[in-house]
């Protein structure tokens, strides 16, 4: 009896053992998954490289949505940007769709999702992606479903875009043609692209702020330069008509306003009569020259305040509580906004410096007010050369500080545009410029130029094993270690792309380049960056392969030939099993 039971159990056990064909199918399925993951990572690297290749946010988004749409085989990739109330809109310039779906959405489609507004970003604020294979077979609210149907959306996958710690928007992939099953790899890919877009937006914001600051400093510098020139003109000119005409012309130009005039009060009129004695005005507006102005209100109520140094600043004359007679005078000269500065002579109110905006209201900025105030002061002290000399020296110091600040900002912008964000070493753009400069210089001097191409061995598998953050730290460590090897100021380490670096060694022969390569191998090995198990190398640590090429630049060779030779030497080093180096040798 026990034998029968044993045979029964034995038969039942082997009936559950997979057949050879089933095992082969499982292996093939697993291999397909690995291949899919590798293709996804390669695609992601291509997208990230294109994101990091530009500083223009529009170009970054347009390129990324186009590449992502093609890689995911989606009908549309779009970017939804939040506003302050957690509503938002799809940005037309930041989307890409297949030609057959171009007309489905209008430009700048506003889509205020009440769930996102009520929950301040909802799941996206928690950095969670969201996807639905078939909108018609899921638990969506009717209002949400109606919106999706309106825009012919049958399936979608979305991932949040964070700029720093702030939820900036959503990157969405949409299917119009019909339902679609979104795989885990596709959702992961979309999320990784959204993360890179967040980095790009943050970098673009920093660049924009720096650029705006540089523009502000440049504008102040221009104003100060014109101010100093006018001060010199005031001090040197003996012809007041020439001085006035120069002043109104330069002030209108620097403030980009519609009219600048100098108004002089009629003597013994108790500031009730006067006329414009100088003016610079755009041709579409009426001239105010020699127009006699009568304003008893000014003489009776306001002259004393201007005598004391009052400056009037109006952004909109119709919202400034002016009297009807005052508005009537301003309308006569088509004024919508203005700055009025008193001009005194020997402590007595002589006239007014008038800056008019005629095309519409204008918010005057502090630098505008400071500029006109300083200019008017020079008229007041035109007869007091001693005090004016002290003020000129002060303005000169301010101008020097402004120029220095501008130089610092410009240098920071230049450095930022040539710096790799991850490794903080020069990027590919800087590499191209540097090697061209050295090639031209060494061609004139007939000195050798050495180039070392460096590739981190099996970096893709390292990333797969430990993740992208560990991969980033690995590249940062290797970059710093190689940088420490280079002793001469002329030697340059650049990130060539991905996990590949390049070292430019001017005036260096093969022996010198070989010495540097050995030191690079040594310091990388000394880092002892562990590799995941299993790993195809014999050493338990990350290694590098290196290729050396050396040329004396001449008219018959090119920079590209040097780069190709270094690449070929690198390929030889890899073919030898990696973790080694090779020198390019010309083929006979």
NUKOLBA-56668 format. One line per field, with one value per residue (C-alpha): x, y, z. Coordinates in pm, 1 decimal, m for minus. Layout:
// residues N
x	(X:...)
y	(Y:...)
z	(Z:...)
***
This chain:
// residues 588
x	(0.0:278.2:441.5:126.5:106.8:476.1:433.8:132.0:324.8:624.0:406.2:230.4:566.3:708.7:383.7:452.5:816.7:840.9:930.8:1241.9:1031.8:868.1:1204.7:1338.6:1034.9:1090.2:1456.6:1366.8:1101.5:1355.0:1609.8:1346.3:1283.1:1656.0:1676.7:1376.4:1537.9:1865.0:1685.7:1495.6:1814.6:1981.6:1678.6:1682.5:2052.6:1980.0:1698.2:1905.5:2198.3:1972.5:1823.9:2169.6:2296.5:2084.4:2032.7:1714.4:1407.4:1182.7:1432.0:1468.9:1093.6:1032.1:1317.1:1222.4:852.7:937.8:1191.6:967.9:669.4:871.6:1034.2:703.1:514.0:248.1:m1.3:89.3:333.4:228.6:337.3:80.7:199.3:38.6:m53.8:m68.7:m423.7:m327.7:m518.6:m317.9:m289.3:m125.4:157.4:124.5:492.0:593.8:404.0:452.8:194.1:163.4:45.2:m297.5:m371.8:m235.9:m577.5:m728.5:m614.2:m616.5:m317.7:m270.9:m550.5:m671.5:m766.5:m860.1:m891.1:m1097.5:m933.1:m586.7:m702.1:m871.7:m577.9:m297.9:m157.4:m295.0:m94.5:151.6:252.4:356.5:569.5:343.2:283.7:m69.7:m177.3:m495.0:m503.1:m865.2:m1055.4:m1386.2:m1320.5:m1201.6:m1343.9:m1324.7:m1572.7:m1811.0:m1683.0:m1325.6:m1429.7:m1619.9:m1307.4:m1097.8:m1356.2:m1368.5:m1000.0:m1023.3:m809.7:m858.1:m550.9:m282.5:22.9:145.1:441.2:505.1:770.2:938.3:1159.3:1351.9:1088.2:803.1:556.7:590.7:380.6:301.4:451.9:178.3:168.0:m172.2:m331.8:m609.1:m641.1:m763.5:m680.0:m319.4:m148.3:127.0:417.0:616.3:921.8:727.9:599.7:950.5:1091.4:829.9:904.5:1278.6:1227.1:1001.6:1275.3:1530.4:1289.0:1260.0:1638.5:1636.0:1367.1:1560.9:1881.3:1697.3:1541.9:1884.7:2023.8:1727.1:1775.4:2144.4:2071.2:1810.3:2052.4:2318.0:2073.0:1978.1:2342.1:2412.2:2118.9:2244.1:2593.3:2460.3:2272.0:2577.1:2793.2:2546.5:2513.6:2887.7:2898.8:2618.4:2792.1:3102.3:2889.0:2725.3:3062.2:3228.4:2951.9:2905.0:2601.6:2287.7:2084.5:2337.6:2349.4:1969.3:1931.1:2200.9:2041.6:1683.5:1809.5:2025.7:1769.7:1491.7:1721.4:1835.6:1486.7:1317.1:1035.1:819.9:914.7:1174.6:1156.0:1305.1:1038.4:1140.4:922.1:869.9:1047.5:823.9:521.5:515.0:547.6:212.2:351.3:625.3:722.7:936.6:1279.5:1416.9:1256.2:1318.5:997.0:893.0:748.8:401.3:343.0:292.4:580.3:561.5:831.1:735.9:384.7:292.6:155.5:m56.7:m123.7:m217.0:m274.8:91.4:212.4:m31.0:m20.1:273.6:570.3:679.3:704.4:912.4:1130.5:1200.4:1303.7:976.4:974.8:644.6:613.7:287.5:236.0:m113.3:m242.2:m602.5:m539.5:m338.5:m613.6:m515.3:m734.0:m929.4:m722.0:m401.2:m530.0:m642.6:m288.0:m137.0:m387.5:m286.8:56.6:m84.8:73.2:m34.4:249.0:531.9:824.9:875.1:1204.3:1265.4:1562.2:1699.8:1949.9:2115.5:1854.3:1559.5:1317.7:1418.8:1220.7:1129.0:1280.1:978.8:980.5:655.8:509.4:241.4:148.4:0.1:59.3:406.4:547.4:872.6:1149.0:1387.5:1685.6:1486.1:1407.6:1761.2:1893.4:1671.8:1721.4:2097.4:2075.6:1856.5:2094.4:2371.8:2173.6:2136.3:2506.8:2624.0:2747.1:2898.7:3195.7:3354.7:3060.3:3001.3:3359.5:3297.3:2975.7:3151.1:3409.4:3129.5:2951.4:3277.8:3321.2:2963.5:3025.2:3341.5:3156.8:2873.0:3114.6:3292.6:2961.3:2868.6:3200.7:3147.6:2795.5:2913.6:3202.0:2958.8:2728.4:3019.4:3143.3:2795.5:2742.4:3064.9:3027.8:2883.6:2605.3:2673.0:3053.6:3130.4:3404.3:3404.7:3145.6:3152.5:3096.0:3403.6:3602.1:3532.2:3645.7:3952.6:4088.0:4041.9:4238.9:4521.0:4529.7:4574.7:4836.4:5042.3:5021.7:5194.5:5454.5:5486.1:5445.7:5268.1:4909.6:4801.6:4441.0:4323.7:3975.4:3847.5:3548.2:3410.1:3395.5:3050.3:2891.7:2548.9:2557.3:2678.7:2374.7:2141.1:2281.8:2304.2:2074.2:2129.4:2208.2:2495.7:2600.0:2605.5:2818.5:3053.1:3104.6:3154.7:3421.7:3607.0:3598.0:3744.3:4012.1:4123.9:4117.3:4357.2:4602.4:4645.2:4917.9:4960.9:4715.7:4702.0:4587.0:4208.4:3963.4:3620.5:3310.5:3280.8:2939.9:2767.8:3036.6:3314.1:3578.2:3851.5:4186.8:4361.8:4740.5:4911.6:5286.5:5284.7:5439.0:5353.0:5580.0:5418.7:5066.6:5146.2:5263.7:4934.5:4730.6:4905.3:4834.0:4467.3:4436.9:4603.5:4375.9:4060.0:4163.2:4243.4:3882.1:3779.5:3423.3:3254.1:3063.4:2738.0:2733.7:2764.8:2992.4:3189.2:3525.5:3786.6:3828.0:3561.0:3595.1:3503.9:3775.7:3837.0:3967.8:4184.0:4294.9:4589.5:4651.6:4931.5:4981.2:5187.5:4916.3:4976.7:4779.2:4729.0:4568.4:4257.6:4123.4:3873.5:4154.8:4309.7:3976.6:3915.5:4260.7:4198.9:3861.3:4022.8:4285.7:4007.4:3828.9:4150.8:4179.9:3822.2:3880.5:4172.1:3930.9:3900.3:4078.8:4379.0:4504.0:4628.4:4820.8:4708.2:4959.8:4930.0:4859.1:5125.9)
y	(0.0:238.4:166.4:270.3:594.3:662.0:610.7:839.9:1116.4:1068.7:1104.8:1409.8:1577.5:1534.9:1649.6:1993.5:2018.8:2260.0:2098.9:2190.3:2396.3:2581.4:2656.6:2781.6:3006.1:3148.0:3219.8:3388.2:3598.0:3707.2:3789.2:3998.6:4190.7:4259.4:4374.0:4602.2:4753.8:4808.5:4974.2:5195.1:5306.1:5377.7:5582.1:5766.1:5848.2:5990.1:6207.4:6325.4:6408.8:6626.0:6793.8:6880.8:6991.7:7310.2:7606.8:7715.5:7592.8:7597.8:7386.2:7145.0:7082.6:7063.4:6816.4:6607.6:6575.6:6481.4:6216.1:6078.3:6055.7:5851.9:5628.6:5546.9:5523.3:5749.7:5963.1:6273.6:6392.0:6712.3:6928.3:7060.2:7357.2:7447.0:7800.4:7945.2:7815.0:7457.5:7495.6:7513.2:7465.9:7249.5:7452.6:7429.3:7503.9:7217.1:6931.9:6690.6:6474.6:6252.1:6446.8:6284.2:6429.3:6783.0:6949.7:6771.3:7034.5:7410.9:7622.2:7675.5:7437.9:7539.1:7239.6:7319.0:6984.4:7035.2:6734.1:6878.3:7221.2:7090.4:6866.6:7104.8:6870.3:6548.6:6237.9:6436.1:6640.3:6306.5:6238.6:5955.7:5877.2:5803.3:5592.0:5436.7:5176.6:5239.4:5546.4:5379.1:5085.9:5248.7:5423.5:5783.0:6053.9:6144.6:6502.9:6376.1:6120.8:6386.9:6602.0:6305.4:6217.2:6580.9:6562.8:6210.2:6057.4:5682.3:5604.4:5805.6:5791.6:6092.7:6177.6:6487.5:6746.9:6889.9:7199.2:7159.4:7079.1:7248.7:7065.3:7256.5:7051.7:6714.0:6525.5:6323.9:6055.3:6023.0:5768.2:5898.0:5591.8:5351.9:5180.3:5089.8:4882.1:5085.5:4871.9:4932.2:5013.8:5278.8:5444.3:5439.2:5589.8:5869.4:5948.3:5963.7:6202.5:6420.8:6433.8:6550.7:6818.3:6944.2:6976.5:7163.3:7408.6:7479.2:7543.9:7764.4:7965.8:8023.3:8131.8:8363.2:8525.2:8572.3:8713.2:8956.1:9068.8:9125.6:9329.3:9542.1:9604.7:9686.0:9932.4:10104.5:10111.3:10273.9:10532.4:10611.1:10648.3:10888.5:11074.3:11125.3:11245.7:11492.7:11613.3:11681.1:11865.2:12072.3:12170.5:12248.4:12399.9:12776.0:12750.9:12666.1:12588.3:12322.9:12188.3:12161.2:11991.4:11738.2:11667.8:11604.8:11387.8:11165.4:11139.7:11033.6:10776.0:10618.2:10612.7:10505.4:10748.2:10952.2:11308.8:11483.4:11859.3:12144.2:12388.5:12738.6:12962.9:13319.1:13563.0:13756.7:13540.4:13382.2:13040.1:13080.4:13115.7:12946.9:12752.4:12461.3:12583.8:12241.6:11917.1:11578.9:11399.0:11109.2:11227.3:11083.4:11324.6:11702.0:11934.8:12143.4:12395.2:12759.3:12667.9:12915.1:12741.1:12914.7:12735.4:12957.8:12650.3:12556.2:12899.3:12919.8:12561.6:12358.6:12585.8:12597.1:12217.2:12196.5:12477.8:12241.4:11960.9:11772.9:11525.7:11421.2:11064.8:10964.8:10618.8:10709.2:11067.8:10944.6:10755.8:11022.5:11242.7:11541.9:11846.9:11890.5:12191.3:11994.9:11701.1:11944.4:12081.6:11732.9:11619.4:11919.1:11753.9:11395.4:11294.8:10964.7:10927.6:11155.9:11240.4:11606.0:11721.6:12077.5:12272.3:12542.6:12821.1:12978.8:12815.6:12957.7:12743.3:12805.8:12542.4:12175.8:11871.7:11686.8:11319.8:11226.7:10891.8:10954.7:10613.3:10496.6:10454.1:10345.0:10208.8:10394.6:10182.0:10300.2:10327.5:10568.4:10791.3:10780.9:10873.5:11179.2:11293.9:11284.0:11461.2:11741.0:11788.7:11868.7:12162.5:12289.8:12270.1:12386.3:12713.0:12534.9:12348.2:12255.7:12045.7:11901.2:11769.4:11560.6:11421.3:11330.0:11128.3:10947.1:10867.4:10740.6:10501.2:10376.8:10321.5:10123.8:9901.7:9851.6:9751.4:9510.3:9355.1:9317.4:9151.8:8903.7:8816.8:8776.3:8555.0:8339.6:8307.2:8210.8:7953.3:7808.1:7761.9:7556.8:7350.1:6999.0:7012.8:6665.0:6645.4:7018.8:6986.5:7146.0:7000.4:6891.7:7247.6:7368.1:7066.4:7160.4:7518.9:7426.0:7165.8:7405.0:7673.4:7437.0:7287.2:7633.0:7738.0:7418.9:7421.6:7759.9:7637.2:7287.5:7122.1:6790.3:6768.2:6456.7:6346.7:6077.5:5929.6:5757.1:5527.2:5382.5:5006.8:4841.9:5158.4:5053.1:4741.4:4944.7:5172.1:4874.3:4720.3:5021.1:5279.6:5614.9:5805.5:5569.9:5604.4:5983.3:5960.6:5721.3:5965.7:6254.9:6063.7:5954.0:6306.7:6458.1:6188.8:6241.4:6619.0:6585.3:6393.8:6686.8:6913.5:7175.9:7465.2:7402.5:7039.5:7006.1:6732.6:6745.3:6531.3:6410.8:6245.5:5991.4:5791.4:5910.9:6170.6:6339.8:6484.0:6748.2:6758.5:7039.7:7008.3:6645.0:6348.0:5976.7:5925.6:6212.1:6100.5:5743.1:5872.0:6059.0:5753.1:5532.4:5785.5:5800.8:5421.0:5427.3:5691.3:5529.1:5193.3:5367.2:5492.8:5126.8:5182.6:4846.8:4685.5:4487.9:4109.6:3949.6:4179.7:4094.1:4222.8:4029.9:4311.5:4389.4:4762.9:5006.7:5038.8:5253.0:5195.0:5459.5:5546.4:5775.1:5967.3:6219.2:6450.6:6750.9:6966.1:7055.1:7169.5:6812.2:6683.1:6787.5:6788.0:6521.4:6287.1:6324.3:6251.0:5951.9:5814.6:5846.0:5675.4:5393.1:5347.4:5337.4:5070.9:4865.5:4894.5:4772.4:4482.9:4372.1:4314.0:4668.8:4801.3:4885.1:5147.2:5160.1:5406.9:5475.0:5348.7:5454.0:5166.0:5107.1)
z	(0.0:87.1:m249.8:m435.4:m236.3:m299.7:m674.3:m671.9:m490.1:m722.6:m1032.2:m886.5:m809.0:m1158.3:m1315.6:m1162.1:m1280.0:m1582.5:m1909.2:m2102.6:m2345.8:m2056.9:m1897.9:m2230.4:m2270.5:m1921.5:m1998.7:m2325.7:m2150.3:m1888.0:m2156.2:m2332.7:m2010.1:m1974.9:m2335.9:m2284.4:m1976.1:m2160.8:m2453.4:m2210.1:m2035.8:m2368.2:m2470.3:m2138.2:m2179.8:m2524.4:m2390.3:m2091.3:m2319.2:m2534.7:m2227.2:m2096.6:m2437.4:m2436.1:m2206.8:m2387.2:m2196.2:m2505.7:m2700.5:m2406.5:m2375.4:m2750.2:m2798.8:m2494.5:m2579.4:m2937.3:m2834.7:m2557.5:m2792.7:m3041.1:m2780.5:m2607.9:m2939.9:m2789.0:m2980.9:m2780.3:m2514.4:m2339.0:m2046.3:m1797.7:m1592.6:m1256.2:m1160.8:m808.8:m749.7:m850.9:m1175.2:m1493.2:m1864.0:m2126.9:m2280.8:m2657.0:m2722.8:m2491.9:m2660.7:m2946.9:m3119.1:m3418.6:m3728.9:m3730.2:m3383.3:m3428.7:m3431.4:m3129.1:m2874.7:m2904.1:m2813.5:m2438.4:m2334.4:m1986.6:m1774.0:m1413.5:m1234.9:m917.1:m751.6:m804.7:m689.0:m375.1:m285.0:m395.9:m654.9:m503.4:m573.4:m785.1:m479.6:m327.5:m637.1:m754.6:m1123.5:m1243.6:m1538.8:m1678.2:m1955.2:m2055.9:m1933.1:m2017.8:m1784.0:m1462.1:m1159.4:m1280.9:m1191.2:m1472.3:m1495.5:m1527.6:m1789.4:m1984.7:m2010.6:m2127.1:m2391.3:m2504.0:m2588.3:m2736.7:m2460.6:m2426.6:m2218.0:m2039.7:m1817.5:m1619.0:m1395.1:m1178.4:m1265.4:m954.9:m956.5:m635.3:m372.2:m560.0:m785.2:m1114.8:m1355.9:m1508.7:m1801.6:m1973.2:m2242.8:m2413.9:m2643.6:m2867.9:m3090.7:m2822.2:m2490.9:m2411.4:m2147.1:m1981.0:m1861.7:m1546.7:m1761.3:m1954.1:m1635.9:m1490.8:m1810.8:m1811.3:m1444.4:m1509.9:m1802.5:m1583.6:m1318.6:m1575.1:m1699.4:m1341.7:m1324.3:m1657.2:m1540.4:m1221.1:m1413.9:m1664.3:m1378.3:m1225.8:m1561.5:m1618.8:m1279.4:m1344.7:m1690.2:m1552.4:m1284.6:m1548.2:m1756.1:m1455.2:m1375.3:m1739.3:m1748.0:m1433.2:m1579.7:m1898.3:m1694.2:m1487.1:m1795.9:m1957.2:m1628.6:m1606.6:m1966.6:m1897.5:m1583.6:m1789.7:m2045.7:m1772.2:m1629.6:m1962.5:m2177.3:m2190.1:m2420.7:m2223.2:m2536.5:m2643.4:m2289.1:m2264.1:m2602.7:m2517.2:m2179.4:m2302.3:m2588.6:m2368.5:m2088.1:m2326.3:m2482.9:m2158.4:m2001.2:m2328.3:m2268.5:m2511.4:m2420.5:m2205.2:m2165.5:m1963.3:m1843.3:m1731.7:m1514.8:m1629.6:m1401.3:m1159.4:m1248.2:m903.3:m1078.0:m1254.6:m1611.0:m1807.5:m2122.2:m2243.4:m2355.9:m2460.2:m2566.4:m2723.3:m2827.9:m3048.7:m3383.5:m3318.2:m3027.4:m3030.3:m2954.1:m2635.6:m2733.4:m2680.1:m2567.8:m2294.8:m1986.0:m1724.0:m1396.7:m1100.3:m883.6:m912.2:m801.9:m513.4:m379.8:m509.4:m583.8:m222.6:m210.6:m528.7:m388.0:m99.1:m340.7:m398.6:m690.5:m846.1:m975.1:m1145.0:m1292.0:m1415.2:m1407.7:m1391.4:m1068.0:m884.4:m732.6:m949.3:m989.6:m1309.9:m1413.3:m1364.0:m1572.7:m1841.4:m1873.9:m1890.0:m2152.8:m2362.7:m2393.8:m2424.8:m2093.2:m1932.7:m1676.9:m1571.4:m1346.2:m1249.6:m1090.6:m964.4:m1105.5:m879.0:m930.3:m629.1:m409.1:m607.0:m812.9:m1176.2:m1366.3:m1398.5:m1565.1:m1713.3:m1822.9:m2001.5:m2096.8:m2361.3:m2495.5:m2164.5:m1787.9:m1672.7:m1349.7:m1294.0:m1143.9:m867.6:m1104.2:m1326.3:m1031.7:m904.5:m1248.4:m1302.4:m945.1:m988.9:m1322.7:m1188.9:m900.6:m1149.2:m1284.9:m931.3:m857.0:m1199.7:m1039.3:m741.7:m892.2:m563.4:m439.7:m785.6:m799.2:m486.6:m635.2:m960.7:m766.9:m584.2:m911.0:m1058.5:m765.2:m807.0:m1176.9:m1102.9:m855.6:m1103.6:m1381.2:m1148.9:m1045.5:m1410.1:m1487.8:m1202.4:m1321.7:m1681.9:m1568.7:m1367.1:m1666.5:m1890.9:m1640.6:m1591.2:m1964.5:m1991.5:m1674.4:m1648.7:m1388.9:m1245.4:m1218.7:m1195.8:m1458.4:m1805.9:m2043.8:m2410.2:m2533.6:m2345.7:m2469.4:m2831.4:m2777.8:m2571.1:m2812.0:m3107.3:m2923.9:m2831.8:m3181.8:m3337.7:m3082.0:m3105.9:m3485.9:m3479.9:m3226.4:m3377.1:m3037.6:m2970.8:m2847.2:m2653.1:m2605.2:m2361.2:m2394.9:m2077.3:m2043.1:m1717.4:m1765.7:m1762.8:m1627.2:m1758.0:m1542.2:m1246.5:m1286.4:m1321.3:m1007.0:m776.4:m938.1:m1104.2:m785.1:m713.6:m1078.1:m1044.5:m729.0:m908.1:m1198.3:m956.4:m761.2:m1074.6:m1220.6:m903.2:m879.9:m1241.8:m1196.2:m900.0:m1121.4:m1361.1:m1227.6:m1501.2:m1544.6:m1921.4:m1878.8:m1897.7:m1792.0:m1960.5:m1950.6:m2309.2:m2268.5:m2044.2:m1866.3:m2100.9:m2011.9:m2215.4:m2102.8:m2317.3:m2263.6:m2459.6:m2531.8:m2420.9:m2606.5:m2578.3:m2279.1:m2087.2:m2180.6:m2072.6:m1735.0:m1687.9:m1792.9:m1537.2:m1264.3:m1368.0:m1348.3:m1010.0:m854.6:m993.5:m848.3:m521.1:m502.0:m457.2:m574.7:m528.1:m816.8:m790.6:m803.7:m1047.9:m1252.4:m1568.8:m1439.1:m1247.5:m997.0:m737.1:m801.9:m1079.3:m1346.1:m1652.1:m2003.8:m2169.8:m2521.4:m2606.0:m2926.7:m2988.9:m3288.0:m3379.9:m3545.1:m3907.6:m4211.1:m4334.0:m4014.0:m3821.2:m3470.1:m3573.1:m3675.0:m3328.6:m3160.7:m3389.8:m3308.3:m2933.1:m2977.4:m3172.8:m2902.4:m2643.5:m2847.3:m2856.3:m2478.7:m2437.6:m2675.9:m2458.0:m2172.6:m2029.8:m1720.3:m1940.0:m2185.0:m2541.7:m2762.0:m3114.8:m3368.3:m3729.4:m3965.4:m4233.6)
***
